[in-house]
Amino acid sequence: MADDPLRWETLDTDIDYTCPGFDVRRDDVRLPDGTETDYHYVDESPAVVILPLTADGDVVVIEEWRQAVSRVNRGLPAGSMEGEEEPSDAAHRELREETGYEADRIEHLLTAEPSNGIANSVHHHFVAYDCEPTADQQLDDNESIRVDTVGYDDYLDSVVNDDLNDGRSALTLLQYELTQRD
């Protein structure tokens, strides 16, 4: 990688802006042709995305207000990892906090960089099996979430019918459909 002719050299890095959930980082870089410039991107913690399946095969979904697009978004539970937390532990925690459901078992599905042109985000996607409601939600101060269940095929149809706008959720569902579903 160090010898790749496309590689940019990072000369300096600094945080330009900090807010809850992410920072905006500025890197001073030298491009392959020798040009020096700066590059800004979102710097955020790794996250998890969970496809929660009930024992009868329904999907536990959330409806959450998303300020950036000014609407309620229907998707899968997801959230940032905390400290040195393992991805699977974060998946169990986020599922419980956002939905009040717990899974009998959780399995890793894929890891992806969802927007590596503008962010250093890494998302670990999981499938949670035999999910059951066990407790009340434990939402963060800035979360407004409703929980629902939907039939798996109906949820899959929402991708095809352009009704599922959340890219993380669509990726998780399609990866599961292509690689895991019996």
C-alpha positions in Angstrom: 0.0 0.0 0.0 2.8 2.4 0.8 4.2 2.1 -2.7 0.8 2.5 -4.5 1.1 5.3 -7.0 -2.4 6.5 -6.1 -1.5 7.0 -2.4 -1.8 10.4 -0.8 0.7 11.4 1.8 -0.8 12.8 5.0 1.4 15.7 6.1 -0.7 16.9 9.1 -4.1 16.2 10.6 -6.4 18.1 13.0 -10.0 18.3 14.1 -11.8 21.3 12.7 -15.1 20.7 14.4 -16.4 18.4 17.2 -20.0 17.6 18.0 -21.8 14.6 19.7 -21.4 11.6 17.4 -18.6 12.7 15.1 -15.8 15.1 14.3 -14.9 16.9 11.1 -11.2 16.2 10.4 -8.9 18.1 8.1 -5.9 16.4 6.7 -3.1 18.3 4.9 -2.1 16.0 2.1 0.3 15.7 -0.8 -1.2 14.2 -3.9 0.7 11.8 -6.2 1.6 14.7 -8.6 3.1 16.7 -5.7 0.2 19.1 -5.2 -0.4 20.0 -1.5 -4.0 20.6 -0.4 -6.4 19.8 2.4 -9.1 17.2 2.6 -12.0 17.2 5.1 -14.0 14.2 6.2 -16.3 13.0 8.9 -14.4 11.1 11.6 -16.6 8.8 13.6 -16.6 5.7 15.8 -17.2 2.3 14.3 -20.8 1.3 14.3 -23.1 -1.8 14.2 -26.2 -2.5 12.2 -28.5 -5.3 13.2 -31.0 -7.4 11.2 -33.2 -8.7 14.1 -35.3 -11.7 13.2 -38.1 -13.1 15.4 -38.6 -16.8 15.9 -41.4 -16.6 13.2 -39.1 -14.9 10.7 -40.5 -11.3 11.1 -38.0 -8.4 11.1 -37.9 -6.0 14.1 -37.7 -2.5 12.5 -37.4 0.9 13.9 -38.9 4.2 12.8 -36.6 7.1 13.8 -36.6 10.8 13.1 -33.6 11.8 11.0 -32.9 15.5 11.2 -30.5 15.5 8.2 -33.3 14.5 5.8 -36.2 16.0 7.8 -38.3 12.8 8.0 -39.0 9.6 9.8 -36.7 6.8 8.5 -37.7 3.2 8.6 -34.7 1.0 9.1 -32.8 -1.4 11.3 -31.4 -0.8 14.8 -27.9 0.6 14.5 -25.5 2.7 16.6 -21.9 3.5 17.5 -19.6 1.2 19.4 -18.5 2.5 22.8 -14.8 2.6 23.9 -13.1 -0.8 23.4 -16.4 -2.6 23.0 -16.4 -5.6 20.7 -18.7 -5.3 17.7 -20.9 -8.3 18.8 -21.3 -6.8 22.3 -22.3 -3.5 20.7 -24.9 -5.3 18.5 -26.5 -6.9 21.5 -26.5 -3.6 23.4 -27.9 -1.5 20.5 -30.6 -4.0 19.8 -31.7 -4.0 23.5 -31.5 -0.2 23.9 -33.2 0.8 20.7 -35.9 -1.9 20.5 -36.2 -3.6 24.0 -35.6 -6.9 22.2 -32.9 -9.4 22.9 -31.5 -12.1 20.6 -30.9 -15.7 21.3 -27.8 -15.4 19.1 -26.1 -12.8 16.9 -23.9 -13.6 13.9 -21.6 -11.3 11.9 -22.8 -10.8 8.4 -20.3 -8.3 6.8 -18.2 -5.2 7.5 -18.4 -2.3 5.2 -17.2 1.3 4.7 -20.5 2.9 3.7 -19.3 6.3 2.6 -15.5 6.2 2.4 -15.3 9.2 0.1 -16.5 11.5 2.9 -16.2 9.6 6.1 -13.9 7.0 7.8 -17.0 5.1 9.1 -16.8 1.3 9.5 -20.0 -0.6 10.0 -20.2 -4.1 11.3 -23.5 -5.7 10.2 -25.1 -8.6 12.2 -28.1 -10.9 12.0 -29.8 -11.4 15.4 -31.9 -14.6 15.6 -34.9 -15.5 17.7 -35.4 -12.0 19.0 -38.0 -11.4 21.7 -39.1 -8.3 23.6 -37.7 -8.4 27.1 -37.5 -4.8 28.3 -38.3 -1.2 27.7 -36.2 0.9 25.3 -33.3 2.7 26.7 -32.9 5.6 24.2 -30.2 8.1 24.1 -31.2 11.8 24.7 -31.2 12.5 21.0 -33.2 9.5 19.8 -36.9 9.3 18.9 -37.7 5.7 17.9 -40.8 3.6 17.4 -40.5 -0.2 17.2 -42.5 -2.4 14.9 -42.3 -5.8 13.3 -42.8 -6.5 9.6 -42.8 -9.7 7.5 -39.4 -10.5 6.0 -40.7 -10.7 2.4 -42.6 -7.4 2.9 -39.4 -5.7 4.2 -37.4 -7.2 1.3 -40.0 -5.8 -1.1 -39.5 -2.4 0.4 -36.0 -2.4 -1.1 -37.2 -3.4 -4.5 -40.1 -0.9 -4.4 -37.8 2.0 -3.4 -39.5 2.4 0.0 -36.5 1.6 2.1 -34.3 4.8 2.0 -31.8 3.7 4.7 -28.7 2.5 2.9 -27.3 0.6 5.9 -30.5 -1.3 6.3 -30.8 -2.1 2.6 -27.2 -3.4 2.5 -27.7 -5.6 5.5 -31.0 -7.1 4.2 -29.7 -7.7 0.7 -26.4 -9.3 2.0 -28.5 -11.6 4.2 -30.8 -12.4 1.3 -27.9 -13.3 -1.0 -25.8 -15.2 1.4 -27.7 -16.5 4.4 -31.4 -17.0 3.9 -32.4 -20.6 3.7 
